[in-house]
Amino acid sequence: MSYLTLPAVIKGIKVNPQIAWLIAHPDITFDRFSECKQHVSDANGCYNAYSAAVQLAEAHDCSEDGLKRRLRIQTADRTCCG
């Protein structure tokens, strides 16, 4: 990959419509993120779910729902899947 294409790749990651959709649907994001921790059947889907979960966990939403969502995702990220 050339250094000239890297900015376009990074921009594509940031504006991924699947990630944007998952961010808008945090419950679905949590379910997919949790499922992917146990079994990866679709690597791209799991990557998108993980990316959305990270963005939701790092959001600066201090509302009650925002804090609950952040805690839910951060707790799921710490659990160990056998």
N, C-alpha and C positions, 0 to 999 in steps of 0.2 A: 504494500500500500504506500502510495506516495504521500509526502507531507502536504501536498496540495489538496488531496481528497479527504484528509482527516477532518477538517472543519465541517465539511458536508456530512460526513458520517455522524459526527457528534450532534449536529443540528437535527439529523434524522431521528436520532435517539430521543432528543428532547421533545420533538413534535410528533411522536408516534401516536396515531389515533387510538390504538388499542390501549396504550397506557393511560391516555387521557380519559377514555371510557371507564377504565377500571378505577381511576381516581374518583370519578363521579359516582361510582357504585362501590363504596368501601366494604359492604358486607360480602359482595361477590369476590372482591379482591382478597379479603381475609380467607374466605373458603378456598379459593384457588391456591393462595400462598400456603395455607396449611396442608392442602392435598399434595402440593409439589414437594413439601418437606418429607413426605412419606414415600411418594412414588412420582417419578418424572415420566409422564407419557408424551408430553409435548414440550420440548426444551424452549421453544420460542414463547409459548404461552406462559411457562413458568418464569422465564426471564421477565416478561412483561408484568406478571403478577408481583414478582419480587421488586421490580423497579417502582411500580405503583405503591406497594406497601412501604418502601423506603421513603417515598415522597410524602405519603400520608403520615408516617411516623415523625418525619422532620418538619411537618407543617406547623406553622405558628398560630394554630387555631386554639384559642384559650377558652372557647365555649365549653359547656359541659359535655356536649357530644364530641367535640374535637379532642378533648382530653381523654374521654373513654376510648375513642377510636385509637388514639396514640398508644395508650396503655395496652389495649387488646393486641395490637400488632407487635409491640415491643415484647410483651409476655410470650406471644407465640414464637417469636424469634429466638427466645432463650430456652424453649423446651427442647428436650432431646428426643429424637425419634429413633426407635430401635430398628 
